C-alpha cells in the first residue's frame, strides 16, 4: 500500500530524438530545477484496469515534508512524511481501516550518508566532475513496473532526485525523445509498451498512456500543478487513526527495513558504475581491494540495521519456545519428554534453515537499475566481491547470535532433561 499500482501498457506517438548533448543538458537542468523546488502540489486523475476513476495528490514542502494521497471508489490511502517518519492511513472497499507509523526511514538516510562519505573517501570525485552524487531526501515516483504492465505511484525517502522519473530518464537517454507534436514535452519509453509524457518546462509527468487492442488509453492524467506557496504544515499533519483501525506498523517497518537494504546497497553499486563510466576509477586489483573494503564497511552497518525487525521477531520466538519448553517438560512422562525434546531439536534445525534461506535470497541478487557502459558485467563483478563479505557479516551479526540464543535458552534445557 505504499504505492498505488495500476495495470498499464502504453503506446508510442510520433517522436524525434534530440541530439544527445542537448537532451542531457535539458534533463540536467530539469533535475537541478526540481531538486531546488521549495514546494508543490500536483494533482492527477487515474483509471484502473476496470476503467474506474480515482485521484492522486502529491505534495511537498522543503526540506522534509511530503504527502501522497490516493482516493478511488470506497478505498483511499494517505501517506505523510515528516522528518524521517512515515505515517500511513488507509481505508479499504469493505470499510475497514488501517494505520501505520514507520520510523526506520530516518535510519536509512543516515546509512546512505555514511555510505556516500565512505565512497568519497575511497574514490574521491575530481573537481568539476560532470555529475554530482544523487541527493538524499523525499523521492516522488511515477513509474512503469518491470513487467511493463503495472504502474507505481508513491512517495518514499532515500537517495535520489526529488522527481524519480527524471533520474530514470537521465540514466536511459536512448529511451527519451522530443514529441514531434509538442515541443514542450519529452517522451520517456521505459519499455516497448509504455510511455510517460513529461513537461520539459516543469519536469512533472503530464500523462501516462497504455496501448491496447482498442487503441490508446490514458491511465494517469495531469490535472493541476501549484508551485505557489508557502504550504501550510497542516497539509502534512496526519489525522488520528480511525476507531478500530488495524495497526500495521510492525509489518510496514519490516518491509521498510528490507527496502533499506536494497536501496542503500543499490546506491553504492550505482555510484561505482558512474565513477567507472566517468573514468574516475579503473577496474584493477587495487580498485577491487578498495571496493571490497568499502563494501565491508557498508555491509557491517547495513546488515544489522536492515534485519533488525526480523531479528527481534525471531528472538521473541526463541524466548517463547524456551518458556513453553520448560512448562511442557515439567512433570512430563518419559515418552512425552522424548517427544518434546525431539520437537525442540527440530525447531533449531528449522531456525538454521530459515536463516540460510534468507541469506541466499537476500545476498545473491544484484541491485536493480544498475547500468555501466564501460563495464556491462559490473553487477556480477561487484556481487562476486561482496558475496563472501555479506555471508560473513550475516553470520556474525544475525545467524550466530540467534543460534547462540537458542542454544542458551532452549539447548541447555534439552541437555538437562536428557
Secondary structure, 3 states (H helix, E strand, C coil): CCEEEEECCCCCCCEECCCHHHHHHHHHHHHHHHHCCCEEEEEEEEECCCCCEEEEEEEEECCCEEEEEEEECCEEEEEEEECCEEEEEEECCCCCEEEEEECHHHHHHHHHHHHHHHHHHHCCCCCCCCCCCCCEEEEEEEEECCCCCEEEEEEEEEECCCEHHHHHHHHCHHHEEEECCEEEEEEEEEECCEEEEEECCCCCEEEEEEEECCEEEEEEEEEEEECCCCCCHHHHCCCCCCCCCEECHHHHHHHHHHHHHHHHHHHHHHHHHHHHHCCCCCCCHHHHHHHHHHHHHHHHHHHHHHCHHHHHHHHHHHHHHHHHHHHHHCCCCHHHHHHHHHHHHHHHHHHHHHHHHHHHHHHCCCCCCCCCCCCCCHHHHHHHHHHHHHHHHHHHHHHHHHHHHHHHHHHHHHHHHC
